[in-house]
Amino acid sequence: MKKNARYLSILLLLAVYVSANCFAQELPYENGSVWDLSFIKTKDGKDLDYLKDLSKNWKAIMEEAKKEGLILSYKIISASAVNRDDWDLLLMTEFKNYAVFDGMDEKFYALATKVMGTEEDMDKLMVNLTEMREILGSKLGQEIYLK
């Protein structure tokens, strides 16, 4: 009986040692910045109109957000849609990390009113945008850097 208890104790110590070493292993990557990705499908014949609007309004907001330190960068990726339900523009906004999203809605609202004008002006713009594009979805993703 004492022999079994001794073996059990040794097995428990071994299990604790092995599990501690497993958790202490270093990750094979480092976390990078966080990207907000918006998948856009422009409506037929409205792609240039939408790009003109992005150039005028979205770019102005993004540049101001960069100046204020709210974002790191922004990009647009254009791609051919492979079917009628696919996106053709990807709007990408880079943030330092997930922590910066605390209070971000209020900060971006204040920034948008500063750049765009009144809430009424922004409402008109939103109505105009719905005639040019459809937002298929959006998601957040974090860059990782392999070691």
VOBANU-593128 format. One record per residue (C-alpha): residue number from 1; residue in one letter; x, y, z. Coordinates in nm, 4 decimals, decimal comma. Layout:
BEGIN
resi = NUM	resn = A	X = X	Y = Y	Z = Z
...
//
This chain:
BEGIN
resi = 1	resn = M	X = 0,0000	Y = 0,0000	Z = 0,0000
resi = 2	resn = K	X = 0,2834	Y = 0,2391	Z = 0,0908
resi = 3	resn = K	X = 0,4504	Y = 0,1460	Z = -0,2362
resi = 4	resn = N	X = 0,1365	Y = 0,2453	Z = -0,4352
resi = 5	resn = A	X = 0,1100	Y = 0,5755	Z = -0,2501
resi = 6	resn = R	X = 0,4748	Y = 0,6496	Z = -0,3290
resi = 7	resn = Y	X = 0,4209	Y = 0,5732	Z = -0,7004
resi = 8	resn = L	X = 0,1079	Y = 0,7870	Z = -0,7036
resi = 9	resn = S	X = 0,2992	Y = 1,0765	Z = -0,5453
resi = 10	resn = I	X = 0,5761	Y = 1,0457	Z = -0,8031
resi = 11	resn = L	X = 0,3229	Y = 1,0365	Z = -1,0882
resi = 12	resn = L	X = 0,1451	Y = 1,3462	Z = -0,9550
resi = 13	resn = L	X = 0,4728	Y = 1,5372	Z = -0,9257
resi = 14	resn = L	X = 0,5690	Y = 1,4309	Z = -1,2759
resi = 15	resn = A	X = 0,2295	Y = 1,5423	Z = -1,4127
resi = 16	resn = V	X = 0,2616	Y = 1,8825	Z = -1,2445
resi = 17	resn = Y	X = 0,6147	Y = 1,9249	Z = -1,3813
resi = 18	resn = V	X = 0,5166	Y = 1,8304	Z = -1,7366
resi = 19	resn = S	X = 0,2076	Y = 2,0550	Z = -1,7399
resi = 20	resn = A	X = 0,4045	Y = 2,3492	Z = -1,5992
resi = 21	resn = N	X = 0,6626	Y = 2,3091	Z = -1,8742
resi = 22	resn = C	X = 0,3914	Y = 2,2928	Z = -2,1404
resi = 23	resn = F	X = 0,2396	Y = 2,6223	Z = -2,0249
resi = 24	resn = A	X = 0,5799	Y = 2,7872	Z = -1,9986
resi = 25	resn = Q	X = 0,6581	Y = 2,7236	Z = -2,3637
resi = 26	resn = E	X = 0,7062	Y = 3,0364	Z = -2,5666
resi = 27	resn = L	X = 0,4564	Y = 3,1176	Z = -2,8381
resi = 28	resn = P	X = 0,5925	Y = 3,0933	Z = -3,1928
resi = 29	resn = Y	X = 0,4666	Y = 3,4445	Z = -3,2735
resi = 30	resn = E	X = 0,4308	Y = 3,7980	Z = -3,1389
resi = 31	resn = N	X = 0,1103	Y = 3,9999	Z = -3,1535
resi = 32	resn = G	X = 0,1048	Y = 4,2936	Z = -3,3891
resi = 33	resn = S	X = -0,1464	Y = 4,5656	Z = -3,4630
resi = 34	resn = V	X = -0,5218	Y = 4,5141	Z = -3,4965
resi = 35	resn = W	X = -0,7002	Y = 4,5673	Z = -3,8281
resi = 36	resn = D	X = -1,0641	Y = 4,6620	Z = -3,8787
resi = 37	resn = L	X = -1,1683	Y = 4,5088	Z = -4,2114
resi = 38	resn = S	X = -1,4825	Y = 4,6197	Z = -4,3975
resi = 39	resn = F	X = -1,5902	Y = 4,4104	Z = -4,6965
resi = 40	resn = I	X = -1,7654	Y = 4,6317	Z = -4,9525
resi = 41	resn = K	X = -1,9555	Y = 4,5469	Z = -5,2687
resi = 42	resn = T	X = -2,0017	Y = 4,8488	Z = -5,4923
resi = 43	resn = K	X = -2,3278	Y = 4,8658	Z = -5,6823
resi = 44	resn = D	X = -2,3265	Y = 4,8343	Z = -6,0613
resi = 45	resn = G	X = -2,1838	Y = 5,1443	Z = -6,2261
resi = 46	resn = K	X = -2,1180	Y = 5,3162	Z = -5,8902
resi = 47	resn = D	X = -1,7598	Y = 5,2084	Z = -5,8270
resi = 48	resn = L	X = -1,5974	Y = 5,5345	Z = -5,9414
resi = 49	resn = D	X = -1,8572	Y = 5,7451	Z = -5,7585
resi = 50	resn = Y	X = -1,7894	Y = 5,5489	Z = -5,4414
resi = 51	resn = L	X = -1,4129	Y = 5,5835	Z = -5,4783
resi = 52	resn = K	X = -1,4538	Y = 5,9604	Z = -5,5279
resi = 53	resn = D	X = -1,6577	Y = 5,9743	Z = -5,2080
resi = 54	resn = L	X = -1,3955	Y = 5,7701	Z = -5,0210
resi = 55	resn = S	X = -1,1261	Y = 6,0022	Z = -5,1521
resi = 56	resn = K	X = -1,3133	Y = 6,3071	Z = -5,0284
resi = 57	resn = N	X = -1,4752	Y = 6,1964	Z = -4,7020
resi = 58	resn = W	X = -1,3320	Y = 5,8677	Z = -4,5702
resi = 59	resn = K	X = -0,9750	Y = 5,9756	Z = -4,6422
resi = 60	resn = A	X = -1,0295	Y = 6,3063	Z = -4,4599
resi = 61	resn = I	X = -1,1575	Y = 6,1238	Z = -4,1527
resi = 62	resn = M	X = -0,8727	Y = 5,8707	Z = -4,1626
resi = 63	resn = E	X = -0,6090	Y = 6,1426	Z = -4,1986
resi = 64	resn = E	X = -0,7527	Y = 6,3315	Z = -3,9024
resi = 65	resn = A	X = -0,7660	Y = 6,0065	Z = -3,7020
resi = 66	resn = K	X = -0,3965	Y = 5,9517	Z = -3,7793
resi = 67	resn = K	X = -0,3130	Y = 6,3063	Z = -3,6675
resi = 68	resn = E	X = -0,4990	Y = 6,2511	Z = -3,3410
resi = 69	resn = G	X = -0,3277	Y = 5,9168	Z = -3,2832
resi = 70	resn = L	X = -0,6481	Y = 5,7127	Z = -3,3020
resi = 71	resn = I	X = -0,5209	Y = 5,4923	Z = -3,5865
resi = 72	resn = L	X = -0,1828	Y = 5,3895	Z = -3,7229
resi = 73	resn = S	X = -0,2741	Y = 5,3639	Z = -4,0913
resi = 74	resn = Y	X = -0,5456	Y = 5,2810	Z = -4,3418
resi = 75	resn = K	X = -0,5613	Y = 5,1084	Z = -4,6795
resi = 76	resn = I	X = -0,8019	Y = 5,0086	Z = -4,9521
resi = 77	resn = I	X = -0,7658	Y = 4,6827	Z = -5,1411
resi = 78	resn = S	X = -0,9444	Y = 4,6498	Z = -5,4747
resi = 79	resn = A	X = -1,0197	Y = 4,3025	Z = -5,6096
resi = 80	resn = S	X = -1,2377	Y = 4,1449	Z = -5,8735
resi = 81	resn = A	X = -1,5471	Y = 3,9884	Z = -5,7238
resi = 82	resn = V	X = -1,5601	Y = 3,6172	Z = -5,8051
resi = 83	resn = N	X = -1,9393	Y = 3,6033	Z = -5,7785
resi = 84	resn = R	X = -2,2278	Y = 3,8440	Z = -5,7268
resi = 85	resn = D	X = -2,2112	Y = 3,8015	Z = -5,3478
resi = 86	resn = D	X = -1,8392	Y = 3,8791	Z = -5,3217
resi = 87	resn = W	X = -1,6683	Y = 4,2019	Z = -5,2132
resi = 88	resn = D	X = -1,4708	Y = 4,4188	Z = -5,4529
resi = 89	resn = L	X = -1,3266	Y = 4,6688	Z = -5,2040
resi = 90	resn = L	X = -1,1685	Y = 4,6004	Z = -4,8678
resi = 91	resn = L	X = -1,1368	Y = 4,9009	Z = -4,6366
resi = 92	resn = M	X = -0,8638	Y = 4,8433	Z = -4,3787
resi = 93	resn = T	X = -0,7928	Y = 5,0529	Z = -4,0710
resi = 94	resn = E	X = -0,4946	Y = 4,9725	Z = -3,8485
resi = 95	resn = F	X = -0,5059	Y = 5,0224	Z = -3,4706
resi = 96	resn = K	X = -0,2237	Y = 4,9788	Z = -3,2194
resi = 97	resn = N	X = -0,4002	Y = 4,7030	Z = -3,0207
resi = 98	resn = Y	X = -0,7398	Y = 4,5963	Z = -2,8882
resi = 99	resn = A	X = -0,7124	Y = 4,8237	Z = -2,5828
resi = 100	resn = V	X = -0,7511	Y = 5,1383	Z = -2,7946
resi = 101	resn = F	X = -1,1105	Y = 5,0432	Z = -2,8744
resi = 102	resn = D	X = -1,2279	Y = 5,1590	Z = -2,5292
resi = 103	resn = G	X = -1,4262	Y = 5,4770	Z = -2,5947
resi = 104	resn = M	X = -1,3436	Y = 5,4664	Z = -2,9667
resi = 105	resn = D	X = -1,7043	Y = 5,5208	Z = -3,0838
resi = 106	resn = E	X = -1,7264	Y = 5,8543	Z = -2,9038
resi = 107	resn = K	X = -1,3846	Y = 5,9622	Z = -3,0305
resi = 108	resn = F	X = -1,4678	Y = 5,8784	Z = -3,3919
resi = 109	resn = Y	X = -1,8093	Y = 6,0461	Z = -3,3671
resi = 110	resn = A	X = -1,6447	Y = 6,3676	Z = -3,2436
resi = 111	resn = L	X = -1,3846	Y = 6,3407	Z = -3,5179
resi = 112	resn = A	X = -1,6475	Y = 6,2808	Z = -3,7886
resi = 113	resn = T	X = -1,8526	Y = 6,5833	Z = -3,6837
resi = 114	resn = K	X = -1,5342	Y = 6,7910	Z = -3,6813
resi = 115	resn = V	X = -1,4451	Y = 6,6814	Z = -4,0359
resi = 116	resn = M	X = -1,7898	Y = 6,6304	Z = -4,1919
resi = 117	resn = G	X = -2,0031	Y = 6,8931	Z = -4,0232
resi = 118	resn = T	X = -2,3404	Y = 6,8487	Z = -3,8597
resi = 119	resn = E	X = -2,5234	Y = 6,5264	Z = -3,7869
resi = 120	resn = E	X = -2,7653	Y = 6,6214	Z = -4,0649
resi = 121	resn = D	X = -2,4739	Y = 6,6420	Z = -4,3115
resi = 122	resn = M	X = -2,3560	Y = 6,2975	Z = -4,2027
resi = 123	resn = D	X = -2,7069	Y = 6,1529	Z = -4,2419
resi = 124	resn = K	X = -2,7241	Y = 6,2838	Z = -4,6005
resi = 125	resn = L	X = -2,3874	Y = 6,1281	Z = -4,6735
resi = 126	resn = M	X = -2,4993	Y = 5,7915	Z = -4,5331
resi = 127	resn = V	X = -2,8101	Y = 5,7924	Z = -4,7544
resi = 128	resn = N	X = -2,5904	Y = 5,8723	Z = -5,0533
resi = 129	resn = L	X = -2,3506	Y = 5,5891	Z = -4,9645
resi = 130	resn = T	X = -2,6284	Y = 5,3291	Z = -4,9507
resi = 131	resn = E	X = -2,6992	Y = 5,4077	Z = -5,3161
resi = 132	resn = M	X = -2,3365	Y = 5,3314	Z = -5,4090
resi = 133	resn = R	X = -2,2341	Y = 5,0326	Z = -5,2012
resi = 134	resn = E	X = -2,3367	Y = 4,7477	Z = -4,9745
resi = 135	resn = I	X = -2,1404	Y = 4,6518	Z = -4,6643
resi = 136	resn = L	X = -2,1157	Y = 4,2730	Z = -4,6764
resi = 137	resn = G	X = -1,9543	Y = 4,2477	Z = -4,3351
resi = 138	resn = S	X = -1,6690	Y = 4,3525	Z = -4,1166
resi = 139	resn = K	X = -1,4321	Y = 4,1943	Z = -3,8692
resi = 140	resn = L	X = -1,1332	Y = 4,2640	Z = -3,6527
resi = 141	resn = G	X = -0,8095	Y = 4,0732	Z = -3,7020
resi = 142	resn = Q	X = -0,4728	Y = 4,0917	Z = -3,5351
resi = 143	resn = E	X = -0,1449	Y = 4,0728	Z = -3,7193
resi = 144	resn = I	X = 0,0966	Y = 3,8136	Z = -3,5908
resi = 145	resn = Y	X = 0,4697	Y = 3,8054	Z = -3,6508
resi = 146	resn = L	X = 0,6247	Y = 3,4605	Z = -3,6628
resi = 147	resn = K	X = 0,9444	Y = 3,4220	Z = -3,4630
//
